[in-house]
Amino acid sequence: MDKTLNKHETATDVYTVLANRLCFRAWVESQKFMAIQGTPDLETLQSFMFHYADEKYLMQYTGLNDVSGNKIFECDIIEYTQHHFNTDMVKTKRKIVKWKYDKWGVYETNAGESDVKVIGNIFENPDLLQNVF
């Protein structure tokens, strides 16, 4: 870890931040079941990976939460409002969350989007894929 602690941080603080980002879920295709890692600590992560690392669809938490505080994972379907600059035009859009170009592809641009909400995922809610732009 290349992080230097400032005078207000402890090693426990850094560990907590790291553990919170190492949160996963897995789609178990054979049972049509979404397994979700429990508490975000390294012991739980190890147990989760022991049971589900061989699953075809392993999804990581992005480190981002939606407007309701729900964690946003890879393969989630999000809905958000896009405000176009210099106009009164507002659009509601849907998108699948993906890792793209070494960042999370949650937004189409870095400005003008708000009210991001997880409305489902591609496994449990395939019907929502029809309306993804």
C-alpha positions as CSV (number, residue, x, y, z in Angstrom):
1,M,0.0,0.0,0.0
2,D,1.6,3.3,-1.1
3,K,-0.5,5.5,1.2
4,T,1.2,7.6,3.9
5,L,-1.0,8.2,7.0
6,N,-1.6,11.7,7.9
7,K,-1.6,12.7,11.6
8,H,-5.3,12.1,12.0
9,E,-5.4,8.6,10.4
10,T,-4.5,5.3,11.9
11,A,-3.6,2.0,10.2
12,T,-7.1,0.8,11.2
13,D,-8.7,3.7,9.2
14,V,-6.8,2.7,6.1
15,Y,-7.7,-1.0,6.6
16,T,-11.4,-0.1,6.9
17,V,-11.3,2.0,3.7
18,L,-9.6,-0.9,1.9
19,A,-11.9,-3.5,3.2
20,N,-15.0,-1.5,2.3
21,R,-13.9,-1.4,-1.3
22,L,-13.2,-5.1,-1.4
23,C,-16.8,-6.1,-1.5
24,F,-18.1,-8.6,-4.1
25,R,-21.1,-10.5,-5.2
26,A,-21.4,-13.5,-7.5
27,W,-24.2,-14.7,-9.8
28,V,-24.5,-18.5,-9.3
29,E,-25.9,-19.5,-12.7
30,S,-26.8,-23.1,-11.7
31,Q,-29.1,-21.9,-9.0
32,K,-30.2,-18.5,-10.4
33,F,-28.9,-16.9,-7.1
34,M,-27.0,-13.8,-6.3
35,A,-24.5,-14.4,-3.5
36,I,-23.4,-11.3,-1.7
37,Q,-20.4,-10.9,0.5
38,G,-21.3,-10.1,4.1
39,T,-19.5,-7.6,6.2
40,P,-16.6,-5.9,4.3
41,D,-13.7,-7.3,6.2
42,L,-10.8,-9.5,4.9
43,E,-11.9,-12.6,6.7
44,T,-15.4,-12.5,5.1
45,L,-13.8,-11.7,1.7
46,Q,-11.6,-14.8,2.0
47,S,-14.5,-17.0,2.9
48,F,-16.6,-15.5,0.0
49,M,-13.8,-16.1,-2.5
50,F,-13.3,-19.6,-1.3
51,H,-17.0,-20.4,-2.1
52,Y,-17.6,-18.3,-5.2
53,A,-14.3,-17.3,-6.9
54,D,-14.9,-20.0,-9.6
55,E,-18.3,-18.5,-10.6
56,K,-18.4,-17.1,-14.1
57,Y,-19.8,-13.8,-13.0
58,L,-18.0,-12.2,-10.1
59,M,-18.8,-8.5,-9.6
60,Q,-17.0,-5.9,-7.5
61,Y,-18.4,-3.0,-5.6
62,T,-17.5,0.3,-7.3
63,G,-17.0,2.3,-4.1
64,L,-20.0,4.4,-5.1
65,N,-23.5,4.5,-3.7
66,D,-26.8,5.5,-5.3
67,V,-29.1,8.2,-4.0
68,S,-30.7,5.7,-1.5
69,G,-27.3,4.6,-0.2
70,N,-27.3,1.3,-2.0
71,K,-23.9,0.0,-3.1
72,I,-23.3,0.1,-6.9
73,F,-21.8,-3.1,-8.3
74,E,-20.6,-4.1,-11.7
75,C,-23.5,-5.3,-13.9
76,D,-26.0,-3.2,-12.0
77,I,-28.5,-1.3,-14.1
78,I,-28.7,2.3,-13.0
79,E,-31.1,5.0,-13.8
80,Y,-30.2,8.7,-13.7
81,T,-31.2,12.1,-14.7
82,Q,-29.1,13.9,-17.2
83,H,-29.3,17.7,-17.4
84,H,-28.1,19.2,-20.7
85,F,-26.1,22.4,-20.2
86,N,-27.4,25.7,-21.6
87,T,-30.9,24.1,-22.2
88,D,-33.9,23.1,-20.1
89,M,-33.6,19.6,-21.5
90,V,-33.6,16.8,-18.9
91,K,-33.5,13.1,-19.8
92,T,-33.8,10.0,-17.7
93,K,-31.3,7.4,-18.8
94,R,-30.4,3.8,-17.9
95,K,-27.0,2.3,-18.1
96,I,-25.1,-0.9,-17.2
97,V,-22.2,-0.4,-14.8
98,K,-18.9,-1.7,-16.3
99,W,-15.2,-1.3,-15.7
100,K,-14.0,0.7,-18.7
101,Y,-10.7,2.4,-19.4
102,D,-9.5,1.9,-15.8
103,K,-12.5,3.6,-14.2
104,W,-16.1,2.7,-13.5
105,G,-18.3,3.4,-16.5
106,V,-21.2,4.7,-14.4
107,Y,-21.7,8.1,-16.1
108,E,-21.7,9.0,-19.7
109,T,-19.9,12.3,-18.9
110,N,-18.5,13.8,-15.8
111,A,-21.0,16.6,-15.6
112,G,-24.7,17.0,-15.7
113,E,-25.9,13.7,-14.2
114,S,-27.7,13.4,-10.9
115,D,-30.0,11.2,-8.9
116,V,-28.2,7.9,-9.8
117,K,-30.4,5.0,-8.6
118,V,-29.8,1.2,-8.8
119,I,-32.9,-0.3,-10.4
120,G,-31.7,-3.9,-10.8
121,N,-29.0,-5.9,-12.4
122,I,-28.5,-7.8,-15.7
123,F,-29.0,-11.2,-14.1
124,E,-32.1,-10.8,-11.8
125,N,-33.8,-8.1,-14.0
126,P,-33.1,-9.0,-17.7
127,D,-36.4,-7.3,-18.6
128,L,-34.8,-3.9,-17.8
129,L,-32.2,-4.4,-20.5
130,Q,-34.7,-3.5,-23.2
131,N,-34.7,0.1,-21.9
132,V,-30.9,0.5,-21.5
133,F,-29.4,3.2,-23.7
